């Protein structure tokens, strides 16, 4: 997997509450002007600290990010790039507010001038060239990526997006129509995807809570016949598991891949392996995408 760059320290330049459970934070700085354009649904590693505390930047190495001895490590969370304005030197991130998360606390308390670090950007998603229709599915944590994809996909391409949110207050005006489902009961997102016909040539991008993503992934792969290259499924969080637990799972996935002599090329590869280890899901060969 490609190593992402650690940018010089940035600072918050603006914040905005989009909906009751979505906070927008824009960070700025000269280093952002030098970035190349990012792919839709690209991500960064956002580094932030408790209010009033400094953000100590790490050094990238072959084994990941390292901090100098004795330094207080900041929080580090993967976040979708909602927008990058290179001319203005501004990077916008929309942060879902669910539970008592460190990122949610920081986002709601952030004020212009607060320090922030960014590692990246990297990743992103583009449908395969033979795609006839695109299916996007996720909860509010996937909403920033889905919003960006709806803006970036060609206007002539048929797209169906399903987004699960708490209630109507969390719906947003996006570039294309969206099927909103409300969390009246567990499984609303999964049910909506299962009820949706899938035409041959569909490419799916799915992200959000781990158990829901696993169920949708298995439905699309096993029951709808989508090949691995046409089903991009990413677990953003898992109910009942902390961020540290998830990091440990990804670490175990990388270790298991190394034990088997498998090279994890993309983020999707890591997730495929972690699904198998964490949930006992059906094994899928990990490596270069294939149909």
N, C-alpha and C positions, 0 to 999 in steps of 0.2 A: 504494500500500500504506500502511496506517495506521502512523503512527510510534508506537513503544512508549516508555513512560516510563522514565526512569532513577530507580530508587528510592534513597533515602538508604542509606548503608552498613549492611549487615547483618553478622551473625556466625554461625558454625557453633554449633549447640546440641547436636547429637547425630550419631553415626555408627554404622553397623551393617553387618556383612558378611552379606548375604542368602544368597549362594551363592559358590562359589569365584571366579566372574567377574562378580559384581554387588555394588557397594557403595552403600549408602544414606547420603545426607548430608542432614541437616535444618538449614536456616538459619532464623534468627529475628530479629525486631525489630518495633518498633511500626509501621513503615510497612506491614507486611503486613496489619495489622488493617483498614486502610482500603481494601484491594483489593475489587473486586467478585468474585463467583463466577466461576471459570474454566470454559471449555468442556472436555469430554473431549479428551485428546491436545493440550491447549494447551502452549505452549513459552515458555521464558524464555531470555534471553542471560545466562549465568552468567559473572561476572568473578572471577578468582582469580589469585593470585600465587604465586611460589615461597615455601616456608616461611620465615617471619620477615619477609617483605617486605610493604610496605603495598599496599593495593588502591586505586589512583587512579581515581576515577569520571570518566566522560566527560561531555560536554555534547551533547545531541541537536541535530542541525541538519538542514537540508534535504538535505544530501548524506551523512547518516549520523552516526555518533558521532565526536566530535573530542575530543582531549585537549589540555591546555594545553601550550605549548612547553616542551620539556625534561623532561616527565613520563615516567616509565617506564610504558609501557602494560601492563596486566595481560593474561593470557590471556582470551579471550572465546569461549565455546562455547555453541551452542544445545542446550538440554536440555529434555526433557519434564517437565512438572509432574506428579509422581506424586500429590501431595495438597497441598491448601491448607487449613490450619486457621486461619481468620481470628480466631477467639476466642482462640487461643493465640499468634497472631502467628507461625505456623510454616509454612514451605514445604519440602516433601520432594521430593528428586530422587534417582532411582536411576541410577547411572552404571555402564555396562558397562565391564569391564576387559579390553580386548583390545589387545595390542601395547604398545609403550612410549609411550602417549599422555600428553600433558600433563594432561588431565582425569583419567585413571586414576591418575597419580602423585599429583595433588593429593587426590583422593578417599580414597586409602588412607592418606595422611599427615595428613589434616585432623583437627583436634582442637577441642573446644569452645573458643570464644573467638577462633578464627581469623577474619579478616575475609573477607567475600564481598560482591560486588556483584550486583545483579539488574537487568536491563533487561526490562521487560514486566510481566505476561504478555501473550501474544497468540496468535492462531491457534486451533486446535482443529478438531474434525470432528464433524458430525452427519449421519447418512444422509438422503438425500432423502425427502420425505414418501411417495412411492409405492414405497418399498423393501419387498420381500417377504422378503428374506433378506440377511444381512450376512456378508461374507467378510473376515476379518482375516488378514494374512500379514506376517511379518517375522522378522528375526533377533533376537539378544539386545539390540541397540541399540534395537529397536522394542518390546521387551517392556514397558517402563514404560507406553508409550502403549496397547498392547494390553490390559494389565492394567486400566488406567483405563477403557478403552472397555467391557470386559467387565462392569465394575461399573456403568457409567452407562447402557448400552443397556437398553431396557424388557425385563422378564423374559419377556414373551410373544413377543418378536422372535426368530426363528430365527437363530442365530449360529454360524458355523464359524470357528475360529481355528487357524492353523498357525504354529508358532514353531520356528525352527531355533536350536539351541544346540549347544555342543561335545559334551556327554554328559549322562547322566541326573542328574549332580550339579548341573546348572544349571537344572533344572526347578523351577518354583515352584507352590505351591498358589494357584490363582486363583479368581475368583468363578464361573467356568463351566469345563466340560471344555475341554481344549486338545489338539490333535494335535501332539505334540512330535516333531520330527525331529532326528536327530543328524548332526553334520557328519562323517560317515564318508567322504564323497566330495564333491567340488564339485558344486553343483546340487541338493542335497537339498531345499531349500525350493522351488525352481522345479519340480522333479519332482512334489512333493506337491501343488502348486497345479494343475499341468497334469492330474494324475490325478483331480482333484476335479470332479464335475459342477457346472455353474453354471446355476441355474434363471433363467428370465426374471424381471426385477425385482430382481436381485442388485445390491447396492452393495458395492464393495470398497475397503478401506483397506489400503495396502501401503507398507512402509517398510523400510529397511535398507541393505545393500551395493548400490552403484549398478548393477553389471552384473546382479545378480539381480533388482532392482526393475525394470530396463528390460525384461528377458525376461518377467517376470510381467505387466507393463503391456501389452506388445505382445500377449501371449497373450490377456489379457482383452479388450483393445480390438479386436484384429483377428480372433481365432478364436472368441471368446465373445460378441462384439458389444456389449460394455458401452459406453455413451455416456460422454463426458468427465465429466459431472456425477455418474456412478455409478462412477468409477474414480479414486480419490485415491491417487496414487503419489508418494512422496517419497524422494529419495536422501539418506540420512543420512551415508554415507561411501562411499568407493570404494577398493577394493584397489589398492595401488600408488601412491595419490595422497595427498599431505599435506592437512591442513586448509587450509593457505594456497592450495594448488592448487584446492581446491573453492571457496574464496571467490573466487578469480580467475575461475573458470568462471561463478559466479553474476554477478559483475561484468560479464563479457562478455555474458551473457544479457541483462542490463538494457540494456547499450549497444546490442546488436543490436535489441532491441525498440524502443528510442528511434529507431534509424536507420530502422526500418520504420514508425514512427508508431503502434506498438502500446502500449497501456496495460496494464501488469502490475498487476492488481488484487489478487491473492492470492499466497501462497507457492506454491501449486500452479502458478500462471502462470509464475513464475520457473523452477520445476523443469521444466515442459513445454519452455520455450525452451532451458534448459541441456541437456536430453536431446538435442535436435536438434543443438546445437553440439558437445557433447562426444563423443557416440557415433555421430552420423550416423543417429540414429533417424528413423522416419518423421515428417514434419512434421504437427503438429496445430495448428489455429488457436488462438491464445491470446487470451483475453478473457473476458467473462462466461460462466459455465457454460452449456452447451447439451447436449441429448441427441443 
